[in-house]
Amino acid sequence: MAKSPSNNNTLFTLELLGGGGLLVLGFLALNYQLFTGLLATSLFGWILLLGGIVGIVVSFGTRNWGGFFLYLMTGILSFVAGAVIIANPTESLATITGIISIILIAGGIFRFVTALLMRFPHWGWSFAYGLISLALGVAIWRHWPTSSIYFIGLFIGLEFIVSGLSTLFTAISNRHVTSTRMAY
């Protein structure tokens, strides 16, 4: 069943609005990097806290099964971690940024060493990706904890901008393909 022109126009409009909205959010996040980072960190804390509550409640439903203490301890740990993050968002932002830099360094080293040793097809891309990850991780670590003020906000802002542009370009290309098909 073919889509009607009005459905295509509605989809095109929604994609334009969504892409434009993501671009605006991305530029706002870039302009308010610390606020964006603290907001993301606080949201993460609330998710952990609420997940911990759910885990604790679920644990009491598993008392007859041997997993009671597993669910209870996991729920308590998640709840406490969430509460600590919510109570200390700035310190938590710095900690998360430090952990991300360590992951980038370790992952970058692993990726470029593996690419060098294994020489699988198109290994050069993996090698380059590993070097870029390593360089980014080292750059963040060298300026840590100061880098935590802007890193998460910068990352989120760039993600929104790239996603917004991708959505806009997809809408425009789909519109072009649809109008070309209708011409025949």
Contacts in CASP RR format, 6 or more apart in sequence:
PFRMAT RR
TARGET T0000
AUTHOR 0000-0000-0000
METHOD contacts of the structure
MODEL  1
MAKSPSNNNTLFTLELLGGGGLLVLGFLALNYQLFTGLLATSLFGWILLL
GGIVGIVVSFGTRNWGGFFLYLMTGILSFVAGAVIIANPTESLATITGII
SIILIAGGIFRFVTALLMRFPHWGWSFAYGLISLALGVAIWRHWPTSSIY
FIGLFIGLEFIVSGLSTLFTAISNRHVTSTRMAY
3 11 0 8 1.000
3 178 0 8 1.000
5 182 0 8 1.000
8 175 0 8 1.000
8 178 0 8 1.000
11 171 0 8 1.000
11 174 0 8 1.000
12 171 0 8 1.000
12 174 0 8 1.000
12 175 0 8 1.000
15 167 0 8 1.000
15 168 0 8 1.000
15 170 0 8 1.000
15 171 0 8 1.000
15 174 0 8 1.000
16 168 0 8 1.000
16 171 0 8 1.000
18 164 0 8 1.000
18 167 0 8 1.000
19 163 0 8 1.000
19 164 0 8 1.000
19 165 0 8 1.000
19 167 0 8 1.000
19 168 0 8 1.000
19 171 0 8 1.000
20 164 0 8 1.000
20 167 0 8 1.000
20 168 0 8 1.000
21 164 0 8 1.000
22 160 0 8 1.000
22 161 0 8 1.000
22 163 0 8 1.000
22 164 0 8 1.000
22 167 0 8 1.000
23 160 0 8 1.000
23 161 0 8 1.000
23 164 0 8 1.000
23 165 0 8 1.000
23 168 0 8 1.000
25 157 0 8 1.000
25 160 0 8 1.000
26 156 0 8 1.000
26 157 0 8 1.000
26 158 0 8 1.000
26 159 0 8 1.000
26 160 0 8 1.000
26 161 0 8 1.000
27 157 0 8 1.000
27 161 0 8 1.000
28 36 0 8 1.000
29 36 0 8 1.000
29 153 0 8 1.000
29 156 0 8 1.000
29 157 0 8 1.000
29 160 0 8 1.000
30 153 0 8 1.000
30 154 0 8 1.000
30 157 0 8 1.000
30 158 0 8 1.000
30 161 0 8 1.000
33 149 0 8 1.000
33 150 0 8 1.000
33 152 0 8 1.000
33 153 0 8 1.000
33 154 0 8 1.000
34 149 0 8 1.000
34 150 0 8 1.000
34 153 0 8 1.000
36 152 0 8 1.000
36 153 0 8 1.000
36 156 0 8 1.000
36 157 0 8 1.000
37 93 0 8 1.000
37 152 0 8 1.000
37 153 0 8 1.000
37 156 0 8 1.000
38 89 0 8 1.000
38 90 0 8 1.000
38 93 0 8 1.000
40 152 0 8 1.000
40 153 0 8 1.000
40 156 0 8 1.000
41 85 0 8 1.000
41 89 0 8 1.000
41 92 0 8 1.000
41 93 0 8 1.000
41 96 0 8 1.000
41 152 0 8 1.000
42 85 0 8 1.000
42 86 0 8 1.000
42 89 0 8 1.000
44 82 0 8 1.000
44 85 0 8 1.000
44 96 0 8 1.000
45 81 0 8 1.000
45 82 0 8 1.000
45 85 0 8 1.000
45 86 0 8 1.000
45 92 0 8 1.000
46 82 0 8 1.000
46 86 0 8 1.000
47 82 0 8 1.000
48 78 0 8 1.000
48 79 0 8 1.000
48 81 0 8 1.000
48 82 0 8 1.000
48 85 0 8 1.000
49 78 0 8 1.000
49 79 0 8 1.000
49 82 0 8 1.000
49 83 0 8 1.000
49 86 0 8 1.000
51 75 0 8 1.000
51 78 0 8 1.000
51 79 0 8 1.000
52 74 0 8 1.000
52 75 0 8 1.000
52 76 0 8 1.000
52 77 0 8 1.000
52 78 0 8 1.000
52 79 0 8 1.000
52 82 0 8 1.000
53 75 0 8 1.000
53 79 0 8 1.000
54 75 0 8 1.000
55 71 0 8 1.000
55 72 0 8 1.000
55 74 0 8 1.000
55 75 0 8 1.000
55 78 0 8 1.000
56 71 0 8 1.000
56 72 0 8 1.000
56 75 0 8 1.000
56 76 0 8 1.000
56 79 0 8 1.000
58 71 0 8 1.000
59 67 0 8 1.000
59 68 0 8 1.000
59 69 0 8 1.000
59 70 0 8 1.000
59 71 0 8 1.000
59 72 0 8 1.000
59 75 0 8 1.000
60 68 0 8 1.000
60 72 0 8 1.000
61 68 0 8 1.000
62 68 0 8 1.000
62 71 0 8 1.000
84 92 0 8 1.000
85 92 0 8 1.000
93 148 0 8 1.000
93 149 0 8 1.000
93 152 0 8 1.000
94 144 0 8 1.000
94 145 0 8 1.000
94 148 0 8 1.000
96 148 0 8 1.000
96 152 0 8 1.000
97 140 0 8 1.000
97 144 0 8 1.000
97 145 0 8 1.000
97 147 0 8 1.000
97 148 0 8 1.000
97 151 0 8 1.000
97 152 0 8 1.000
98 140 0 8 1.000
98 141 0 8 1.000
98 144 0 8 1.000
98 145 0 8 1.000
98 148 0 8 1.000
100 137 0 8 1.000
100 140 0 8 1.000
100 151 0 8 1.000
101 137 0 8 1.000
101 138 0 8 1.000
101 140 0 8 1.000
101 141 0 8 1.000
101 144 0 8 1.000
101 147 0 8 1.000
102 137 0 8 1.000
102 141 0 8 1.000
104 133 0 8 1.000
104 134 0 8 1.000
104 136 0 8 1.000
104 137 0 8 1.000
104 140 0 8 1.000
105 133 0 8 1.000
105 134 0 8 1.000
105 137 0 8 1.000
105 138 0 8 1.000
105 141 0 8 1.000
107 130 0 8 1.000
107 133 0 8 1.000
107 134 0 8 1.000
108 129 0 8 1.000
108 130 0 8 1.000
108 131 0 8 1.000
108 133 0 8 1.000
108 134 0 8 1.000
109 130 0 8 1.000
109 134 0 8 1.000
111 126 0 8 1.000
111 127 0 8 1.000
111 129 0 8 1.000
111 130 0 8 1.000
111 133 0 8 1.000
112 126 0 8 1.000
112 127 0 8 1.000
112 129 0 8 1.000
112 130 0 8 1.000
112 131 0 8 1.000
112 134 0 8 1.000
114 126 0 8 1.000
115 123 0 8 1.000
115 124 0 8 1.000
115 126 0 8 1.000
115 127 0 8 1.000
115 130 0 8 1.000
116 123 0 8 1.000
116 127 0 8 1.000
120 126 0 8 1.000
139 147 0 8 1.000
140 147 0 8 1.000
140 151 0 8 1.000
141 147 0 8 1.000
END
